[in-house]
């Protein structure tokens, strides 16, 4: 039960697209760090045929230099 090369490539393309959109996002300067983690990064993710709920974990850590409320960050992400 491992991902095929085609599935891995599809996920990588999706991650690359997300990163590209983030770089063009109006709030990108407020981001300190962003990247994927979890089962895909550990190469333990199950193919969709075995786990229809599988997903990619992605973290965005914002800088706190602007004293913005957590709700504002959530709103930004929802709008993104």
Rosetta constraint file for C-alpha pairs under 8 A:
AtomPair CA 1 CA 46 HARMONIC 6.36 0.50
AtomPair CA 1 CA 47 HARMONIC 6.81 0.50
AtomPair CA 1 CA 50 HARMONIC 7.74 0.50
AtomPair CA 2 CA 44 HARMONIC 7.69 0.50
AtomPair CA 2 CA 45 HARMONIC 7.38 0.50
AtomPair CA 2 CA 46 HARMONIC 6.05 0.50
AtomPair CA 2 CA 47 HARMONIC 6.28 0.50
AtomPair CA 3 CA 7 HARMONIC 5.89 0.50
AtomPair CA 3 CA 8 HARMONIC 6.30 0.50
AtomPair CA 3 CA 45 HARMONIC 7.34 0.50
AtomPair CA 3 CA 46 HARMONIC 6.55 0.50
AtomPair CA 3 CA 47 HARMONIC 5.28 0.50
AtomPair CA 4 CA 8 HARMONIC 6.32 0.50
AtomPair CA 5 CA 9 HARMONIC 6.08 0.50
AtomPair CA 6 CA 10 HARMONIC 6.15 0.50
AtomPair CA 7 CA 11 HARMONIC 6.27 0.50
AtomPair CA 7 CA 47 HARMONIC 7.95 0.50
AtomPair CA 8 CA 12 HARMONIC 6.16 0.50
AtomPair CA 9 CA 13 HARMONIC 6.12 0.50
AtomPair CA 10 CA 14 HARMONIC 6.31 0.50
AtomPair CA 11 CA 15 HARMONIC 6.22 0.50
AtomPair CA 12 CA 16 HARMONIC 6.08 0.50
AtomPair CA 13 CA 17 HARMONIC 6.08 0.50
AtomPair CA 14 CA 18 HARMONIC 6.20 0.50
AtomPair CA 15 CA 19 HARMONIC 6.21 0.50
AtomPair CA 15 CA 36 HARMONIC 7.85 0.50
AtomPair CA 16 CA 20 HARMONIC 6.17 0.50
AtomPair CA 17 CA 21 HARMONIC 6.22 0.50
AtomPair CA 18 CA 22 HARMONIC 6.12 0.50
AtomPair CA 19 CA 23 HARMONIC 6.25 0.50
AtomPair CA 20 CA 24 HARMONIC 6.55 0.50
AtomPair CA 21 CA 25 HARMONIC 6.14 0.50
AtomPair CA 22 CA 28 HARMONIC 6.23 0.50
AtomPair CA 23 CA 28 HARMONIC 5.89 0.50
AtomPair CA 24 CA 28 HARMONIC 7.03 0.50
AtomPair CA 25 CA 80 HARMONIC 7.80 0.50
AtomPair CA 27 CA 31 HARMONIC 7.30 0.50
AtomPair CA 27 CA 76 HARMONIC 7.85 0.50
AtomPair CA 30 CA 62 HARMONIC 5.66 0.50
AtomPair CA 30 CA 63 HARMONIC 5.50 0.50
AtomPair CA 30 CA 64 HARMONIC 7.98 0.50
AtomPair CA 31 CA 60 HARMONIC 6.91 0.50
AtomPair CA 31 CA 61 HARMONIC 5.97 0.50
AtomPair CA 31 CA 62 HARMONIC 4.27 0.50
AtomPair CA 31 CA 63 HARMONIC 5.61 0.50
AtomPair CA 32 CA 60 HARMONIC 7.76 0.50
AtomPair CA 32 CA 61 HARMONIC 5.58 0.50
AtomPair CA 32 CA 62 HARMONIC 5.09 0.50
AtomPair CA 32 CA 63 HARMONIC 5.05 0.50
AtomPair CA 33 CA 59 HARMONIC 7.91 0.50
AtomPair CA 33 CA 60 HARMONIC 5.92 0.50
AtomPair CA 33 CA 61 HARMONIC 5.09 0.50
AtomPair CA 33 CA 62 HARMONIC 6.90 0.50
AtomPair CA 34 CA 58 HARMONIC 7.29 0.50
AtomPair CA 34 CA 59 HARMONIC 5.42 0.50
AtomPair CA 34 CA 60 HARMONIC 4.38 0.50
AtomPair CA 34 CA 61 HARMONIC 6.14 0.50
AtomPair CA 35 CA 58 HARMONIC 5.72 0.50
AtomPair CA 35 CA 59 HARMONIC 5.65 0.50
AtomPair CA 35 CA 60 HARMONIC 6.93 0.50
AtomPair CA 36 CA 41 HARMONIC 6.95 0.50
AtomPair CA 36 CA 56 HARMONIC 7.00 0.50
AtomPair CA 36 CA 57 HARMONIC 5.55 0.50
AtomPair CA 36 CA 58 HARMONIC 4.16 0.50
AtomPair CA 36 CA 59 HARMONIC 6.13 0.50
AtomPair CA 37 CA 41 HARMONIC 5.23 0.50
AtomPair CA 37 CA 42 HARMONIC 7.69 0.50
AtomPair CA 37 CA 56 HARMONIC 7.47 0.50
AtomPair CA 37 CA 57 HARMONIC 5.44 0.50
AtomPair CA 37 CA 58 HARMONIC 6.10 0.50
AtomPair CA 37 CA 59 HARMONIC 7.45 0.50
AtomPair CA 38 CA 42 HARMONIC 6.28 0.50
AtomPair CA 38 CA 56 HARMONIC 7.23 0.50
AtomPair CA 38 CA 57 HARMONIC 5.80 0.50
AtomPair CA 39 CA 43 HARMONIC 5.81 0.50
AtomPair CA 39 CA 44 HARMONIC 4.87 0.50
AtomPair CA 39 CA 45 HARMONIC 4.70 0.50
AtomPair CA 39 CA 56 HARMONIC 7.61 0.50
AtomPair CA 39 CA 57 HARMONIC 7.98 0.50
AtomPair CA 40 CA 44 HARMONIC 6.10 0.50
AtomPair CA 40 CA 45 HARMONIC 5.08 0.50
AtomPair CA 40 CA 56 HARMONIC 6.51 0.50
AtomPair CA 40 CA 57 HARMONIC 7.98 0.50
AtomPair CA 45 CA 54 HARMONIC 7.41 0.50
AtomPair CA 46 CA 50 HARMONIC 6.36 0.50
AtomPair CA 46 CA 51 HARMONIC 6.18 0.50
AtomPair CA 46 CA 54 HARMONIC 7.02 0.50
AtomPair CA 47 CA 51 HARMONIC 6.30 0.50
AtomPair CA 47 CA 54 HARMONIC 7.67 0.50
AtomPair CA 48 CA 52 HARMONIC 4.78 0.50
AtomPair CA 48 CA 53 HARMONIC 7.36 0.50
AtomPair CA 48 CA 54 HARMONIC 6.40 0.50
AtomPair CA 62 CA 73 HARMONIC 7.92 0.50
AtomPair CA 64 CA 68 HARMONIC 6.90 0.50
AtomPair CA 68 CA 72 HARMONIC 6.48 0.50
AtomPair CA 68 CA 73 HARMONIC 7.38 0.50
AtomPair CA 69 CA 73 HARMONIC 6.79 0.50
AtomPair CA 70 CA 74 HARMONIC 6.33 0.50
AtomPair CA 71 CA 75 HARMONIC 6.08 0.50
AtomPair CA 72 CA 76 HARMONIC 6.17 0.50
AtomPair CA 73 CA 77 HARMONIC 6.27 0.50
AtomPair CA 74 CA 78 HARMONIC 6.15 0.50
AtomPair CA 75 CA 79 HARMONIC 6.16 0.50
AtomPair CA 76 CA 80 HARMONIC 6.07 0.50
